[in-house]
Amino acid sequence: MAVELNALRDQIDAVDKQMLELLAQRLALVEKVGEVKSEHGLPIYAPDREAAMLASRRAEAEKMGIPPQLIEDILRRTMR
């Protein structure tokens, strides 16, 4: 049992690392979006885009069996 448990924990650790890498990639992209918006005089905050994106991610999460509120919480924290 201990070997099986350790193998599962190793897999969780690997997924966590992938999540961190994806978050870093997302944050870098958000920074670039901010730069482009600034260069073109566009507002940084786009409430319509945010609402549409959150609704889409919530629906995708639900289809995958992930609580929609979980992805919304994660995304809202990354948008601060």
The first five atom37 places (N, CA, C, CB, O) and aatype in JSON, in Angstrom:
{
  "aatype": [12, 0, 19, 6, 10, 2, 0, 10, 1, 3, 5, 9, 3, 0, 19, 3, 11, 5, 12, 10, 6, 10, 10, 0, 5, 1, 10, 0, 10, 19, 6, 11, 19, 7, 6, 19, 11, 15, 6, 8, 7, 10, 14, 9, 18, 0, 14, 3, 1, 6, 0, 0, 12, 10, 0, 15, 1, 1, 0, 6, 0, 6, 11, 12, 7, 9, 14, 14, 5, 10, 9, 6, 3, 9, 10, 1, 1, 16, 12, 1],
  "atom_mask": [
    [1, 1, 1, 1, 1],
    [1, 1, 1, 1, 1],
    [1, 1, 1, 1, 1],
    [1, 1, 1, 1, 1],
    [1, 1, 1, 1, 1],
    [1, 1, 1, 1, 1],
    [1, 1, 1, 1, 1],
    [1, 1, 1, 1, 1],
    [1, 1, 1, 1, 1],
    [1, 1, 1, 1, 1],
    [1, 1, 1, 1, 1],
    [1, 1, 1, 1, 1],
    [1, 1, 1, 1, 1],
    [1, 1, 1, 1, 1],
    [1, 1, 1, 1, 1],
    [1, 1, 1, 1, 1],
    [1, 1, 1, 1, 1],
    [1, 1, 1, 1, 1],
    [1, 1, 1, 1, 1],
    [1, 1, 1, 1, 1],
    [1, 1, 1, 1, 1],
    [1, 1, 1, 1, 1],
    [1, 1, 1, 1, 1],
    [1, 1, 1, 1, 1],
    [1, 1, 1, 1, 1],
    [1, 1, 1, 1, 1],
    [1, 1, 1, 1, 1],
    [1, 1, 1, 1, 1],
    [1, 1, 1, 1, 1],
    [1, 1, 1, 1, 1],
    [1, 1, 1, 1, 1],
    [1, 1, 1, 1, 1],
    [1, 1, 1, 1, 1],
    [1, 1, 1, 0, 1],
    [1, 1, 1, 1, 1],
    [1, 1, 1, 1, 1],
    [1, 1, 1, 1, 1],
    [1, 1, 1, 1, 1],
    [1, 1, 1, 1, 1],
    [1, 1, 1, 1, 1],
    [1, 1, 1, 0, 1],
    [1, 1, 1, 1, 1],
    [1, 1, 1, 1, 1],
    [1, 1, 1, 1, 1],
    [1, 1, 1, 1, 1],
    [1, 1, 1, 1, 1],
    [1, 1, 1, 1, 1],
    [1, 1, 1, 1, 1],
    [1, 1, 1, 1, 1],
    [1, 1, 1, 1, 1],
    [1, 1, 1, 1, 1],
    [1, 1, 1, 1, 1],
    [1, 1, 1, 1, 1],
    [1, 1, 1, 1, 1],
    [1, 1, 1, 1, 1],
    [1, 1, 1, 1, 1],
    [1, 1, 1, 1, 1],
    [1, 1, 1, 1, 1],
    [1, 1, 1, 1, 1],
    [1, 1, 1, 1, 1],
    [1, 1, 1, 1, 1],
    [1, 1, 1, 1, 1],
    [1, 1, 1, 1, 1],
    [1, 1, 1, 1, 1],
    [1, 1, 1, 0, 1],
    [1, 1, 1, 1, 1],
    [1, 1, 1, 1, 1],
    [1, 1, 1, 1, 1],
    [1, 1, 1, 1, 1],
    [1, 1, 1, 1, 1],
    [1, 1, 1, 1, 1],
    [1, 1, 1, 1, 1],
    [1, 1, 1, 1, 1],
    [1, 1, 1, 1, 1],
    [1, 1, 1, 1, 1],
    [1, 1, 1, 1, 1],
    [1, 1, 1, 1, 1],
    [1, 1, 1, 1, 1],
    [1, 1, 1, 1, 1],
    [1, 1, 1, 1, 1]
  ],
  "atom_positions": [
    [[0.81, -1.19, 0.0], [0.0, 0.0, 0.0], [0.86, 1.26, 0.0], [-0.92, -0.01, 1.19], [0.54, 2.22, -0.71]],
    [[1.93, 1.29, 0.77], [2.77, 2.48, 0.86], [3.38, 2.83, -0.49], [3.88, 2.28, 1.9], [3.49, 4.01, -0.84]],
    [[3.79, 1.81, -1.24], [4.38, 2.06, -2.55], [3.34, 2.66, -3.49], [4.95, 0.74, -3.15], [3.63, 3.61, -4.22]],
    [[2.14, 2.11, -3.47], [1.06, 2.63, -4.31], [0.71, 4.07, -3.92], [-0.2, 1.73, -4.19], [0.52, 4.92, -4.79]],
    [[0.65, 4.33, -2.63], [0.34, 5.68, -2.14], [1.42, 6.67, -2.55], [0.18, 5.67, -0.61], [1.12, 7.78, -2.98]],
    [[2.66, 6.27, -2.42], [3.77, 7.15, -2.82], [3.74, 7.43, -4.32], [5.11, 6.52, -2.44], [4.02, 8.55, -4.75]],
    [[3.41, 6.42, -5.11], [3.32, 6.61, -6.56], [2.22, 7.61, -6.91], [3.07, 5.27, -7.28], [2.39, 8.46, -7.77]],
    [[1.09, 7.49, -6.24], [-0.01, 8.43, -6.47], [0.38, 9.85, -6.05], [-1.28, 7.98, -5.71], [0.07, 10.82, -6.74]],
    [[1.05, 9.95, -4.92], [1.49, 11.27, -4.45], [2.51, 11.88, -5.41], [2.1, 11.17, -3.04], [2.51, 13.09, -5.64]],
    [[3.38, 11.05, -5.96], [4.34, 11.54, -6.96], [3.62, 12.09, -8.18], [5.32, 10.41, -7.37], [4.01, 13.11, -8.75]],
    [[2.56, 11.41, -8.59], [1.77, 11.89, -9.73], [1.09, 13.22, -9.41], [0.72, 10.84, -10.14], [1.05, 14.11, -10.26]],
    [[0.57, 13.34, -8.2], [-0.04, 14.61, -7.78], [0.99, 15.72, -7.79], [-0.67, 14.48, -6.37], [0.72, 16.82, -8.26]],
    [[2.18, 15.43, -7.28], [3.26, 16.43, -7.28], [3.6, 16.88, -8.7], [4.51, 15.87, -6.58], [3.85, 18.06, -8.94]],
    [[3.62, 15.93, -9.62], [3.94, 16.26, -11.02], [2.85, 17.15, -11.62], [4.1, 14.97, -11.85], [3.14, 18.09, -12.35]],
    [[1.59, 16.84, -11.33], [0.48, 17.66, -11.82], [0.55, 19.05, -11.21], [-0.88, 16.99, -11.5], [0.32, 20.04, -11.9]],
    [[0.86, 19.13, -9.92], [0.99, 20.44, -9.26], [2.07, 21.28, -9.94], [1.32, 20.26, -7.77], [1.9, 22.48, -10.13]],
    [[3.17, 20.64, -10.3], [4.24, 21.37, -10.98], [3.77, 21.88, -12.34], [5.49, 20.47, -11.16], [4.07, 23.01, -12.73]],
    [[3.03, 21.05, -13.06], [2.47, 21.47, -14.35], [1.53, 22.65, -14.17], [1.74, 20.31, -15.04], [1.52, 23.58, -14.98]],
    [[0.72, 22.61, -13.1], [-0.2, 23.72, -12.83], [0.58, 25.01, -12.58], [-1.09, 23.39, -11.62], [0.18, 26.07, -13.05]],
    [[1.67, 24.92, -11.84], [2.5, 26.1, -11.59], [3.08, 26.65, -12.89], [3.62, 25.77, -10.61], [3.1, 27.86, -13.11]],
    [[3.56, 25.75, -13.73], [4.12, 26.18, -15.02], [3.05, 26.85, -15.88], [4.72, 24.98, -15.77], [3.33, 27.85, -16.54]],
    [[1.84, 26.31, -15.88], [0.75, 26.91, -16.65], [0.35, 28.26, -16.08], [-0.45, 25.97, -16.68], [0.05, 29.19, -16.83]],
    [[0.33, 28.38, -14.76], [0.01, 29.67, -14.15], [1.06, 30.72, -14.5], [-0.1, 29.53, -12.62], [0.72, 31.87, -14.79]],
    [[2.31, 30.33, -14.48], [3.38, 31.26, -14.86], [3.21, 31.69, -16.31], [4.77, 30.62, -14.65], [3.39, 32.86, -16.64]],
    [[2.88, 30.75, -17.18], [2.65, 31.06, -18.6], [1.47, 32.0, -18.75], [2.41, 29.76, -19.41], [1.53, 32.95, -19.53]],
    [[0.39, 31.75, -18.01], [-0.79, 32.61, -18.09], [-0.47, 34.03, -17.63], [-1.94, 32.03, -17.25], [-0.86, 35.0, -18.27]],
    [[0.25, 34.14, -16.52], [0.6, 35.46, -16.0], [1.46, 36.23, -16.99], [1.33, 35.33, -14.66], [1.3, 37.44, -17.14]],
    [[2.37, 35.55, -17.65], [3.21, 36.21, -18.66], [2.36, 36.7, -19.83], [4.32, 35.25, -19.16], [2.59, 37.8, -20.35]],
    [[1.4, 35.91, -20.24], [0.51, 36.31, -21.33], [-0.36, 37.5, -20.93], [-0.38, 35.14, -21.76], [-0.58, 38.42, -21.73]],
    [[-0.84, 37.49, -19.7], [-1.65, 38.6, -19.2], [-0.82, 39.89, -19.21], [-2.17, 38.31, -17.78], [-1.33, 40.96, -19.56]],
    [[0.43, 39.78, -18.83], [1.31, 40.95, -18.85], [1.45, 41.49, -20.27], [2.71, 40.6, -18.27], [1.41, 42.71, -20.49]],
    [[1.61, 40.6, -21.24], [1.72, 41.02, -22.64], [0.43, 41.67, -23.12], [2.07, 39.82, -23.53], [0.46, 42.66, -23.86]],
    [[-0.71, 41.12, -22.72], [-1.99, 41.72, -23.09], [-2.07, 43.15, -22.54], [-3.18, 40.87, -22.55], [-2.52, 44.06, -23.23]],
    [[-1.63, 43.33, -21.3], [-1.63, 44.66, -20.7], [-0.76, 45.63, -21.48], [0.0, 0.0, 0.0], [-1.12, 46.79, -21.67]],
    [[0.39, 45.15, -21.94], [1.29, 46.0, -22.73], [0.64, 46.4, -24.05], [2.61, 45.27, -23.0], [0.72, 47.57, -24.46]],
    [[0.0, 45.45, -24.73], [-0.66, 45.74, -26.0], [-1.8, 46.73, -25.79], [-1.19, 44.44, -26.66], [-1.96, 47.68, -26.55]],
    [[-2.6, 46.51, -24.75], [-3.69, 47.43, -24.46], [-3.16, 48.83, -24.19], [-4.52, 46.94, -23.27], [-3.72, 49.82, -24.66]],
    [[-2.09, 48.91, -23.42], [-1.49, 50.2, -23.09], [-0.98, 50.91, -24.35], [-0.35, 50.03, -22.09], [-1.19, 52.11, -24.51]],
    [[-0.32, 50.17, -25.22], [0.21, 50.73, -26.47], [-0.89, 51.31, -27.35], [0.98, 49.67, -27.24], [-0.68, 52.28, -28.08]],
    [[-2.08, 50.7, -27.28], [-3.17, 51.11, -28.16], [-4.24, 51.94, -27.43], [-3.82, 49.89, -28.76], [-5.3, 52.22, -27.98]],
    [[-3.93, 52.33, -26.2], [-4.85, 53.18, -25.45], [-6.16, 52.51, -25.07], [0.0, 0.0, 0.0], [-7.18, 53.17, -24.91]],
    [[-6.12, 51.2, -24.92], [-7.32, 50.46, -24.54], [-7.4, 50.33, -23.03], [-7.33, 49.06, -25.2], [-6.37, 50.3, -22.36]],
    [[-8.61, 50.27, -22.48], [-8.73, 50.09, -21.03], [-8.19, 48.72, -20.61], [-10.2, 50.25, -20.58], [-8.38, 47.72, -21.31]],
    [[-7.53, 48.69, -19.47], [-6.98, 47.43, -18.96], [-8.1, 46.47, -18.58], [-6.05, 47.68, -17.75], [-8.06, 45.28, -18.92]],
    [[-9.1, 46.99, -17.89], [-10.2, 46.15, -17.42], [-11.3, 46.08, -18.48], [-10.77, 46.68, -16.09], [-11.79, 47.11, -18.94]],
    [[-11.67, 44.86, -18.85], [-12.73, 44.64, -19.83], [-13.78, 43.73, -19.18], [-12.16, 44.0, -21.16], [-13.71, 42.51, -19.32]],
    [[-14.75, 44.32, -18.49], [-15.72, 43.51, -17.74], [-16.51, 42.53, -18.6], [-16.67, 44.4, -17.02], [-16.83, 41.43, -18.15]],
    [[-16.84, 42.91, -19.83], [-17.58, 42.0, -20.71], [-16.74, 40.78, -21.06], [-18.02, 42.72, -21.99], [-17.24, 39.65, -21.05]],
    [[-15.47, 41.0, -21.36], [-14.55, 39.9, -21.67], [-14.39, 39.0, -20.46], [-13.17, 40.45, -22.13], [-14.42, 37.77, -20.57]],
    [[-14.21, 39.61, -19.29], [-14.04, 38.83, -18.06], [-15.26, 37.96, -17.79], [-13.77, 39.76, -16.87], [-15.13, 36.77, -17.5]],
    [[-16.44, 38.53, -17.89], [-17.67, 37.78, -17.62], [-17.84, 36.63, -18.61], [-18.89, 38.72, -17.69], [-18.21, 35.53, -18.22]],
    [[-17.58, 36.88, -19.88], [-17.71, 35.83, -20.89], [-16.69, 34.72, -20.66], [-17.53, 36.42, -22.3], [-17.03, 33.54, -20.78]],
    [[-15.46, 35.09, -20.34], [-14.42, 34.1, -20.09], [-14.76, 33.24, -18.88], [-13.06, 34.79, -19.89], [-14.63, 32.02, -18.92]],
    [[-15.21, 33.88, -17.79], [-15.56, 33.12, -16.59], [-16.74, 32.18, -16.86], [-15.9, 34.07, -15.44], [-16.72, 31.03, -16.41]],
    [[-17.73, 32.64, -17.58], [-18.88, 31.79, -17.9], [-18.44, 30.58, -18.73], [-19.96, 32.59, -18.65], [-18.9, 29.46, -18.5]],
    [[-17.57, 30.82, -19.69], [-17.07, 29.75, -20.54], [-16.26, 28.74, -19.73], [-16.22, 30.31, -21.67], [-16.44, 27.53, -19.89]],
    [[-15.36, 29.23, -18.87], [-14.54, 28.32, -18.07], [-15.38, 27.54, -17.07], [-13.46, 29.1, -17.32], [-15.11, 26.37, -16.82]],
    [[-16.41, 28.18, -16.51], [-17.3, 27.48, -15.58], [-18.02, 26.33, -16.3], [-18.34, 28.46, -14.96], [-18.12, 25.23, -15.76]],
    [[-18.5, 26.59, -17.51], [-19.19, 25.55, -18.28], [-18.24, 24.41, -18.63], [-19.8, 26.15, -19.56], [-18.61, 23.24, -18.54]],
    [[-17.02, 24.76, -19.03], [-16.03, 23.73, -19.36], [-15.69, 22.89, -18.13], [-14.75, 24.38, -19.93], [-15.57, 21.67, -18.22]],
    [[-15.54, 23.55, -16.99], [-15.23, 22.84, -15.75], [-16.35, 21.87, -15.4], [-15.02, 23.84, -14.6], [-16.09, 20.71, -15.06]],
    [[-17.58, 22.35, -15.5], [-18.71, 21.49, -15.16], [-18.76, 20.25, -16.05], [-20.03, 22.27, -15.29], [-19.04, 19.15, -15.56]],
    [[-18.48, 20.41, -17.33], [-18.46, 19.26, -18.25], [-17.39, 18.25, -17.86], [-18.22, 19.74, -19.69], [-17.52, 17.06, -18.13]],
    [[-16.32, 18.74, -17.22], [-15.21, 17.87, -16.83], [-15.38, 17.31, -15.42], [-13.9, 18.62, -16.92], [-14.51, 16.58, -14.93]],
    [[-16.49, 17.64, -14.77], [-16.73, 17.16, -13.42], [-15.98, 17.95, -12.36], [0.0, 0.0, 0.0], [-15.8, 17.48, -11.24]],
    [[-15.56, 19.16, -12.71], [-14.85, 20.04, -11.79], [-15.85, 21.07, -11.29], [-13.6, 20.73, -12.47], [-16.6, 21.64, -12.09]],
    [[-15.89, 21.32, -9.98], [-16.82, 22.34, -9.49], [-16.57, 23.69, -10.18], [-16.69, 22.5, -7.96], [-15.45, 24.21, -10.12]],
    [[-17.59, 24.25, -10.83], [-17.4, 25.52, -11.53], [-16.85, 26.64, -10.65], [-18.72, 25.97, -12.12], [-16.07, 27.47, -11.1]],
    [[-17.26, 26.64, -9.38], [-16.79, 27.69, -8.47], [-15.28, 27.58, -8.26], [-17.52, 27.6, -7.13], [-14.62, 28.59, -8.03]],
    [[-14.73, 26.38, -8.33], [-13.29, 26.2, -8.14], [-12.51, 26.93, -9.22], [-12.93, 24.71, -8.15], [-11.58, 27.67, -8.91]],
    [[-12.88, 26.73, -10.48], [-12.13, 27.4, -11.55], [-12.36, 28.9, -11.5], [-12.54, 26.85, -12.93], [-11.44, 29.68, -11.79]],
    [[-13.57, 29.32, -11.13], [-13.81, 30.76, -11.02], [-12.94, 31.37, -9.91], [-15.3, 31.05, -10.74], [-12.36, 32.44, -10.09]],
    [[-12.85, 30.68, -8.78], [-12.0, 31.17, -7.68], [-10.55, 31.28, -8.13], [-12.11, 30.23, -6.46], [-9.89, 32.29, -7.87]],
    [[-10.05, 30.25, -8.8], [-8.66, 30.25, -9.26], [-8.43, 31.41, -10.23], [-8.3, 28.9, -9.93], [-7.47, 32.16, -10.1]],
    [[-9.32, 31.55, -11.2], [-9.15, 32.6, -12.21], [-9.26, 33.99, -11.6], [-10.18, 32.44, -13.32], [-8.49, 34.89, -11.94]],
    [[-10.21, 34.18, -10.69], [-10.35, 35.5, -10.05], [-9.08, 35.86, -9.27], [-11.58, 35.52, -9.12], [-8.67, 37.02, -9.25]],
    [[-8.48, 34.87, -8.62], [-7.24, 35.14, -7.88], [-6.1, 35.51, -8.83], [-6.84, 33.91, -7.04], [-5.26, 36.34, -8.49]],
    [[-6.07, 34.9, -10.0], [-4.99, 35.22, -10.94], [-5.23, 36.56, -11.63], [-4.86, 34.12, -11.99], [-4.3, 37.14, -12.2]],
    [[-6.47, 37.05, -11.59], [-6.78, 38.33, -12.25], [-6.59, 39.53, -11.32], [-8.2, 38.31, -12.76], [-6.76, 40.67, -11.75]],
    [[-6.24, 39.3, -10.08], [-6.07, 40.41, -9.13], [-4.87, 41.24, -9.46], [-5.95, 39.89, -7.71], [-4.58, 42.21, -8.77]]
  ]
}
